[in-house]
Amino acid sequence: MSVEKHKQESKVPLRFAVITISDTRDASTDKGGPLIVETLEQAGQRVTQRAIVRDEPFEIECAVRAAVSNAEVDLVLTTGGTGIAPRDQTVPTLERLFDSSIPGFGELFRWLSYREIGSAAILSRACAGLIGRKPVIALPGSPKALGLALREIILPEAGHLVSQARGPT
């Protein structure tokens, strides 16, 4: 079956969980989470779960596991904690949880970022993987980076990604 056929058969709208990971943001100062929600909803998608947690492995793991176990969530997006600072715990925590990784996401994101910001793109550890049969994508906290990832990768591929992760029905 062709990629286009898979995309056409993908379930729409998809149901997303959005998790902001930050030691410094709360509901009143979070810019990344609301940007993701607004962008998804404008594209006809649904956000069925939302959370803000500290950049602590236990809190990240609990929030992600809750989202993955929610039958009303098809795909999990996190924002924040993907840099290389010592406090950035998102990526090591998620990599430990992934049943399998999706290395192409991080590779493509950094390549697209390089076109916009140059060699500073190497500072991003944005990544993706599967937990069970649900995709989980870790995005930076920068609104500009979020817009890039949503526009160029996530929105065009989310349906196909979800249908492939689920396998034959």
C-alpha positions, 0 to 999 in steps of 0.5 A: 500500500502506498504512503498516500493510501496509508495517510488517506486511511488514517483516523482524523481527527486524532486525539493528542495529549500535550505535556509541558515539562518545565521547572519555571513554567506554570499555566499562566507562563507556559507558551509552548503548551498553548501554542501546540494546542492552538496549532493542533485545533486549528488543523482540525485535531483534538487535544484530550489531555493536558498537563504541566509537570516539573523537569523531574524523571518521576513526574515526567514518567507519571504524566507520560504513562498516564497519557499513553494509558488513556484510551482517548489519546492517540499521540503524546507530545511533550514540550520542554527539557530537550536541551543539554543542560543538566536539568533537562531530564525529558529525553533520558527519561523518555528513552528509558520508557520507549519500547522502540525509538523513531530516530528519523524524527530527531534527525529530520527535526535537527536538519530542518532546525539547522536550515533556520538556526544553523549549527545551534541545532545540535543542542536539541535532543528532540526525539520520538518513540513508541510506548506500547503502540502509541507514539510519544514525541519530545519537542523543545520548549521554544515556540519557534521550534514547536511551530517548525516541528508541527508544521513540517513534521507532526501535522503532515505525518501524525495520522500515518504515524498513529496508523503504523504504530497501531499495526493491522486492525 
